Amino acid sequence: MPSVCGGRIGRLGLLVNRSRLLMETILRVAFASGSKFVGVGLAFCMSLVFARQMDPVEFGLYSIGFSLAGLLWPFVALGQPISAMRFWPTLAERYGVPTANFVIVRGTKMVALGSTVLAISGVALFLLKPNSSGLFSQPEFLIWVGLFGLTLAFSQFLTFALRAQGNLGWSLVPRDVIWRVLAIAAALHLGQMSGLTGLIVATIALVIITAAQLWRVFGLRVTGGVRFSIQRPNENELTEIRRAQWGLMGVDVARQWIQQSSTVVVALFLGPLAAGGFFAAQRLANLLSLTLVGTNQVSGPAIAKDWHAGRVSDVQRLVTAMVSIATLSSLFGLAFFIVLGSWLLSWFDAGFSGFYWSLITLCVGQVVSSACGPNGHLLNLAGMERTLFVVTMISGVIGLASTIVGAASGGVLGAAIGTTFGVVLWNVWVTWLCSSRLGILPIHPAHLFHWKETLTELRRKRRAFKGAGQ
C-alpha cells in the first residue's frame, strides 16, 4: 500500500512540476510578447506624438532621418548583434560563461571601430563636398542622423547580447519601453518641434538607455552569479567567429535596407508629406510582428543551443510552437486593422486616413513574415550566413526596384505593394532554404498539437543551463 501511495505521489509531483514549468514558460513568452507589445505600442505612440508636435512636412523630414539612421546602423554594427546571438549561447554551453563573454567584449570593440570609421567618413565627406545641395546642404541634420545611427548600432548590439545571456528584462524593457517613454515625455514638454528636433530628442533618449545597458553588461553581476570575466576561445572558435562576421553584417545591412529604404524612396519620388503618411502606415503594420519578435526573444538562445548540439527535432518542435502562436496573433491583428485602420491613421494626421489600403498591403507582408517564423535566424545558426546574404541582397534589390516602380506609377499604394512584394519574396525564399537545406519547416504537422510539451521542455532546458552556469 505505501508503495502504491508513493507511486501516486511521485506521479502527482511530476505532473505539478511539469505544470509549473509550463506556466513559467508561458509567462516568459507572455513577458517577452507583452514587452514587445508595449514597445511596439509605444513606438506607435512615439510616432503619433511626434506627428502631432510637427506639421506634416516636418514629420516627413523626421521620418526620412529616422529611416536613414536605420539604413546606417548595420554598417556601424559590423554584424555583431547577430554574432552575439549566435555564438554566446553555444560557447557558454561548450566552455562556460567567461569564454562566451569574449564575444561581447569583441563585439563592443568592433562596434566602436565601426563608429570611428563612420565619424572619419562623415568628416571626409563634408570636406570633399563643401558646397553640396539637398541633404548635404544641411550638415546639422546629417550629423544627428549619423549620431542616431551610431547609437542605434550600440543599442542593437547590447540588446542582442543581453538577450543571448537570457536577460530578457534588460534586453527588452530599456530599448522597447523606457527609451520611447523618455522621448514621448520630452516631445510633450517641448511642444511644437521640427523634424531635426525630433531626431535630437530620439537620439539623446537612446544614448541614456544605451549607457544603462552597457553598465548592466559590464558593471553588474551577470549569468551564473559571478562578476563579468572573459576567457579567450580556442583558435577554431575564433576562426569561425571571424569567418561568420562579414556574412552576418551583410545580412543586417540588406535586411535593414529592405525595411527602411521604402520611406526614403517615397520621399524622393513623392515628397516629405507622402513619406510621413507611408511611415505612419509602416509603424502601424509593424504592430503585427510583435508576437513573432517576442517569441524569438524567448526561443532564440534555445534554438541556438539545440541546433549546435545536433537536436534538430527539438528545434523543429520549438519553431512549430513559436510560429503557430505568432501566425494566429498576426491574423487577429490584420482583422483589427481592416476594421479600424483608417481611423488609426487619422490619429497621425487627418489626411493620412487616405493611406488605408497602403496600410493593409503592408500588413499582409507582416502576416507572411509571422507565418515563416525565425527562418533567417536558422540559416545564420547553420553557418549559411553568406547564402542568406545573397538571398537578402537579391530580394532587397528586387524589392527596392518594385518599390521605385510602384511609387512612380501608383503613388504610396504602389510603393506599399512593391515593398510587400520584396518582403514576401525574401520570406518565401528563405523558408524554402530552411526546408530544403536544413529540414526545418515553419509548422510541422507532427508537432502542431504538442506546443504545451514543447514550452515545458524549453523551460526545463533553460533551468538546466542556468544551473550549469552557477
N, C-alpha and C positions, 0 to 999 in steps of 0.2 A: 504493500500500500504506500509506504513512504517513497519508494522509487517511482511509482506512478505519479504521485503528487509532485515529486521533484522534477519529473519529466515535463509535467504540465506547466509548472512554474518556470522551468527553463525556456519552454516554447513561448510562454507569455512574455518573459523578459526579452527574448529575441524579437518578438513582434513589437513590443514597446520601443525597443532600441531602434529598430528599422523605421518605425513611425516617427520617432524623434529626429532621426537623420533626414527622413523625407521632408519633414516640416522645416527643419533648419535650412535645407537646400532650397525649398520653395521660398522661404523667407529671404534667403540670399539672392535668389533670382528676382524676387519682388523688390528687394532693396536696390539692386542694380537697375532693373527696369524702371522702378519708381524714381530713382535719382536721375536716370536719363529722361524720364517723362518730365520731371520738374525742370531739368536742364534745357530740354528742347522747348518746353513751355516758356521758360524764362528767355530763351533765345528769341522766341516769337514775341514775347513782351518787350524785350530789349529793342528789337527792330521796330515794334509798334510805337514805343515811347520815343525812340529817335525820330521816327517818321512824323510823329505829332509835334515834335520840337523843331522840325525843319520844314521848309516849303518843299514841294515835290522835286524840284530840280536839285536842291541841296541834298535831299535824301538819295537822289540818284547818284550824285557825286560820292557820297558816303558809301553807297553800295559798290561803286566802282573801286574805291580804295580798299574796301573790305575784301573784295574778290581778288584784287591784285596781290594783297598780302597773303591770301590763301594760295595763290599761284607761286608765291615766292618762298614760303617756309620750307617746302621739301628740299629745295636746293641748299638751304642752310642746315637742315637736319641730317643730311647725308645718309639717309636710310637707318638712322639709329633707333627711332621708335619701334619699328618692326623687329629690328635686330634684338632689342631688349626683350620683346615679347617672345621671340623665337628661342633665344639662347639662355636667358636667365633660368626658366623652369627646368630645362634639360640639364644644364650644368649643375644646378642645385641638387637635382636628383642623383646625378652621377658622382659628383665630387664634394658637394656641400655648399652652403651659402657663401662663404668667403670667396670661393672660386667663381660663383655666379656673379658676385658683386663686381668682379673685374669688368664685366660687360657694362655696368652702369658707369664706372669711372671712365672707361674708354669712351663710352658714348657721350658723356659730358664734355670730354676733351674734343671730340670730333665736332660736336655742335658748336663749341666755342671757336674751333678752327673755321667752320662754315660761316660763322658770324663775322670773323675777321676778314675773310675773303669778300663777303658781301660789302662790308664797310669800305674796303680798299677799292672794290669795283665801282661803288657808288661815287666815291670821290673822283676817281679817274674819269667816269662818265661825265660828270659835271665840268671837269677841266677840259675835256675834249669837245664838249658841245655847250659852250657858254652862252650862245645866242639862239638856242633852240626855241621852237614854238610848241604849242599844245601842252601836254602834261609836263614836258621838260622845261616849260617856262614857269612852272610852279614848284620851285625846289622845296619849299616848306611842306607842301602836300606829299611830295615823293619821299622826303626824309621820314615823315611819320608813317607812310606806307611801309618803308623799309624797317623802321623800328617795330612796327606792329608785326610784320612778318618774322622778324628775328625773335621776338618774344613768343610768338606762336610756335616757333620751332622748339625752343627750350621747353615750353609748356607741354607740347605734344610728346616730347621725349620723356619728360618726368612723369606724365600721366600714364604712359605705357609701361615705364619702369615700375611704378608703384602697383599697377595692375598685374604685372608679371609676378611680383612678390606676393600677390594675393591681398594687398592692402586696398580693398575696394573703396573704403571711406575716403582716404586721402587721394585716391585716384579720381574719384567721381565728383565729390562734393565741391572742392575748391574751384575746379575748372568749369564744371557744369552749372553750379549754383551760385557760389559766393562771388565769382567774377561778374556774373551778369547782374546780381543784386547791387553790387557796388557801382557798376556802370549805369544802371537804371536810376539809382539814387542820385548820382552825380548829374545825370541829364535832367532829372526833375528839378534839382537845385539850381542849375544854370539857366533853365528856361529856354528861350529861343537859341538855337545853335546853327552853325554852318556845318557843312559836310566835314571840313577839316577838324572842327572842334569835336565832332562825334568820333573821329579817328583817334584824337588825342585822349579823350575820355576812355575809350575802349582799351587803348594801349597802356595807360597808366594803371588802370584797374587790373589788367592782366599781369603787369610787372609785379604788383603786390602779391598776387596769388602765386605766381611762379616762384618768387622768393620764398614763400612759405613752404611750397612743395620741395624746393631744393634743400631747405633746412630740415624737412622731415626725412628726406632720403639720407642725408649725410650727418645730421646732428643728433637725431633721436635714436632710440632703440628700434631695431628692425626685426624681421622674421627670425624666429629662433630665440629671441630674448637676449641677444648679445649686441654689443655696440658694432657699428659698421666696421668691417675689416675686409681686406681683399687678399686674394692669392692668385698668382698668375696661372692660367691654364697651361696644359701641355701644348707643344707646337702643333700637333694635329688639330686641336680645337681652335687654336689661334688662326691657323691657315683657313679653316672653314669659316670662321667669323669674317676674316678679311675677304675671302672669296665671295661670300654672300652679300657683302655690304653694298656694292655698287648696283647689283641687280635689285636689291631692296629699295635703294634710293630711286632707281628708275621707275619702279612700281609706284612709289609715293608721288613722284613728280607727275607721272602720266595720269594717275587717278585724280589728283587734285586739279589737273588741267581739265579733265572730263567734268568735274563737279563745278569748278569756279569760272571756267572760260566763257560759259554761256552768257553771264551777265555782262562781261566785257564786250562780247560780240554784239549783244543787243544795244549797248551804249554806243558802239561805233557806228552801227547801221541805223539805229532808231532814236538815239539821243538819251540824255540822262533821265528824262521823265519816264520813258518806256522801260529803261533799266531798273528804275525804282519799283515799278509795278511787277516786273519779272522777278526781281529779287524778293519782293513780298510773297509772290506765289511760291518761290522756292523754299522760303522759310516755313511756310505752311505745309508744303508737301513733305519736307524733311521730318515733320512730326510722325509720319508713318513708319519711319525707320527706328523709332526709339526702342521698341521691344527687341528688334534684331541686335541693336547695339548693346542693349542691356544683357541679353543672353550671351553675347560674345564676351562681355566683360567677365561673366562668371565662368564660361566654359573654355575660354582661350587657353589659360595655363594648363588645364586638364587635358585638352586636345593635344597640346604640345608634348606633354609628358607621355601620354598614351601612344602617340604616333612614333616617337623616337624609341619607345620601349617595345615597339612591334605589336601593340594591342590594337590592331586595325578594327576588329569587331567592336571594341569599346568605343572607338572614335565614331564608327557608323551609328551606334546606338545614341551617342550623345548628340551628334549632328541631327539625327531624325527628331529627337525630342525638342531641340532648340528651334529648328526650322518650323516644326508644327506650331509651336507657340507663337513665333514671330509672324507666320503667314496669317493665322487667324486674327491676330491683333491688327495687322495692316489692312485686312479686308474690312474689318469693322471701321477702321479709320477712313477708308475710301468711301464707304457708305455715308459716314458722317459728313465728309466734305461735299459729297454730291448734294446733300440736303442743305448744308449751311455755308458752303464755300464762298459764294458771292457776298454774303453778309459779313463773313470774317475778313475778306479782302477789303471791304469798305472801312474797316477799322483803321487801316493804314492811311487811306485817303479815299474820299467818296468816288473819285474817278477810277480807282483800282478795281472796283467790282466788275468792270468790263473785262478783266483778265480771268474770268471764271473758268473758261474752257482750257486756258493755259494751265491753271492750277490742276484741273482734273487730269490733263495729259501728263503732267509731271508726277502726279500721284500714281499713275499706272506704272511708271518706271520704278517707284519705291516699292510697290507691291511685288513686282518681279524680283527686285533685289532681296526682299524678305523671303520669297519662295526659294531662292537659290542658296541662301544661307552663307556660311563663312567660307565660300569657295576659294577666294583669293588667299585667305589665311592658310588653308590646307595646302595649296601649291607652294607657298613660302616654306611651310614646315617640311615639305617633301624635297626641298632643295631645288625646286623648279622656278626660282625667282626670275631667272633670265627668260624662260619661256613665258612666264606671266608678264614680264616687262614687254616682250614683243607683242603679245596679245593686247596688252593695255595700250601700247603705242598705236597699233593699227586701229583698234576700236576708237581710241581717242581722236585720231586724225579723221576717221570716217564720221564720228560723232560731231567733231568741230566743223567739218565740211557740211554736214547735214544741217547744223545749226545756222551756219552762214547762209546757205541756200534758203533755208526756211525763213530766216529773218528778212532776207532780201525780197523774197516772193510772197510771204504770208504774214509778215509782221511778227508780233510777240507770240501768237499762237503757232506760227510756222517755226519759230525758234524753239518753242517748247516741244514740238513734235520731233525736231532734229535732235534736241538734247535727249529726249526719251529714247529715241532710236539708238543712240550711242550707248546709253545705259543698259538697255535690253540686250544689245549685241554683245557687250562685254560680259554680262552675267550668263547668258546662254552659252557663250563660247567657253568661259572658264568652268562652268558647271559640267560641260561635256568633257573637258580635260580631266576634271576630278573623277568623273565616272569611268572614262576610258583608260586613264593612266594610273589612277590610284585605287579604283574600285569603290569609291565613296559616292553615294547618291545623296541628294538633299533629303529625301524621305525614302527610307527603305521599308517596304510593306511588312517585313518580318518583325520590325521594331516599332511600328507605328503605335501600337496599343500597349507598349511597355514603358511609357515615359516615367511612371512612378518609380519602377525599379532602377531606371537609369539615373534619376535625380538622387535616389538614396545612395547608389554606388558612387556618384560624384562627390557627395558629402563625405562618405567614408574615406575615399582616397585623399581628399583634402585634409582630413583629420590625421591620417597616417603620415602624410607629407609634413604637416606641422610638427608631429611628434618626432619625426626623424631629424628635423631641423633643431630641435631642442636637445 
